[in-house]
């Protein structure tokens, strides 16, 4: 649990470096979202994550209310009208509180969320994935450079594990055919999932795979290779995040 919390903190710090002193009202590649909206979104759900860890019953009541009003309405009530310094200060304080508490939790403890409950370790891993994905939108908006790290293994792991969900959220029957996934980490290490003898395979840079499953780049612009019809079918709808399928990005949108 400490390892994933350390990685989440590092992800927070990397994004903080990018937004410090930046114009938060710049539009991001996510249609209708500014940098401020992205930070507000992360802040709001970091607060809810802490609530889910500390008071599951209160979280369930809050989640029901959120489903009635919508996430955008809830976000609007929070950080979208705060001065930039205050918004960033509140985000920093609440994400630090989340990480501090997460360090004390049994990694196998079940934590409620908006979909199925998950283990505490998977729960915090999902917060890292969200931070990295929304951080990509912010980096794109501000023209900031991000150096890929082996923290991407967490994002890739969720992306592989969410294969079945990708079908369900698209209203399709899940494809259970085995697929071998082999990704080259930023460090050069080879990360693998699935049986070695699977006929269908997905290969490529871990960064590109993570950009694909978080829908921050179009598949046509990435060096992720599918071998076999089942792998090819999956990559067209791959989605690591909860909720309905996103709009994704257009081919050639980023130089």
Protein Blocks (a to p, Z undefined) as FASTA:
>chain_A
ZZmmmmmmmmmmmmmmmmgopafkbccfbehiafklmmmmmmmmmmmmmmmmmmmmlmmm
mmmmmmmnopklmmmmmmmmgcfklmmmmmmmmmmmmmmmmmmpcfkbccddfbdcddfk
lmmmmmmmmmmmmmmmmmmmnopacdddfklmmmmmmmmmmmmmmmmmnopacdfbdcdd
ddddfkopacdedjfklmbdceddfklmmmmmnopacfklpccdcedjklmmmmmmgcfb
gcjddebjaehkaZZ
